[in-house]
């Protein structure tokens, strides 16, 4: 019996998910907003640094979040037979209220090597919940938005490892949606591979040019001036 317990302990440690360094901005029993180190930011390469901390009012952030839409990904044959799938708001009114305030706080506290991540869940049973997760960061005058999961039913495995809360920017299942934004003219075009298109991974990230939103954000205008005239800053 002792030998079996020892073996179980070794397997449990070996299978444990690695710890993700993070700073909690907000957390309740089912949701959180936190700051995580971005592994793609290199300390020795300033162009990779994010424009953090970044100040944006909750009301303006709510307007941006309200412009995010999710569209079910249909292949060409489905679109030919049924037309385009409808656009659905990415967040509910309750989610907008929570995220607009907490994401604003997080961006104001973020460091140049951090990104903001969020996790929203609706428990269904003891071992199952509906989750929406993702992340944000600002680079120069562009807001990057990644939607890792959108209203995905996540079942906690029998062996107890929980990945959805550890890695909010990673999908827990194959994505079947495209992420869009209105007004569309504020979206910065991104390149993606043919495989991304087939797997519906091409439009799960959006880059929004904040200078193209109306009215313009004073801090974004200042950043643009600094980028164009370094002597002024």
Secondary structure by P-SEA (a helix, b strand, c coil): caaaaaaaaaaaaaacccbbbbbbcccccccccccccccccccccccccccccccccaaaaaaaaaabbbbccccaaaaaacccccccccccaaaaaaaaaaaaaaaaaccccbbbbbbbbbbccccbbbbccccccccccbbbbbbcccccccccccccccccccccccccccccbbbbbcccccccbbbbcaaaaaacccccbbbbcccccccccaaaaaaaaaaaccccc
